[in-house]
Amino acid sequence: MSGILWFVILLNNLGQDNTGRFVKEAEKYLGVEYEWGGRSREKIDCLGLIFLPYSKVTGKDWKNCPFIPMS
């Protein structure tokens, strides 16, 4: 499953109200330096850019976020 499709499924599961909150939270990471495996406001990667805002919006620990491995 492609990363984009997985991301769309995740946003659909958030619901309309939380999707807007997710986008606003993700925008806080604009300009943060990219680093593979980064999961902080100092350095972040593409997965971190999805999981950190998702965690903030849902209250779920990002380590427990649903993950659909690529096959």
N, C-alpha and C positions, 0 to 999 in steps of 0.2 A: 504494500500500500504506500502510495507516495506521501511525502511529508505534507504537501498542500491538502490532499484529501483528508488526511488524519486531522489536520488543523481545522478544516471546515466541520468535520464531525464533532470535534471538541467544542467549537463555538455553538453549534446547534444544540448541544447538550446543556449549554449555559443558560439558554433562554434569552429572550429579547432584552430584558432589563439588565441582566448581568453581562451581556455582550458589549453594551456600551461602557459599562464599568471596566470590563477587561481591556478594551481599546485604550481608555484613559490611563489605566495602570501601565499598559505596555508602552505608551508614549513617554513615560517617565524614563525609559531606558534609551531614548534617542540620544546619540552621541557617546554612549558608553562603549569603551574599547572592546573589540571582539577578541575572544580567546576561546579556543576549543575546550569544552568542559566548563566554561565560566558560568557561575550561578550566583553572581552578586552585582551590586551597583557599580563596582569597580571594573569588572570584566564579565562579559556574558557571551554565550553562543546562541545559536538558533533555538535549541531546545530550552535553554534557560529563558529565552524571550517568550516562550509559550508557557512554561511551567510556573515561573515566578508570578506573573500576573494572574494566572489561573488559581494559584494557591491563595493569593491575596483576596480574590473575589469570592472564592468558594469556602475559604477557611480550612481547606485540606492541605496537609503537608505535601509539598511538591514531590517528595519521595514516594508518596502513596497515590499520586495521580495515575489515572489509567494510561497504560502504554500499550500500543498495538504494534508489535514488532513487524518489521518488513519481512516478507517470506520470499 
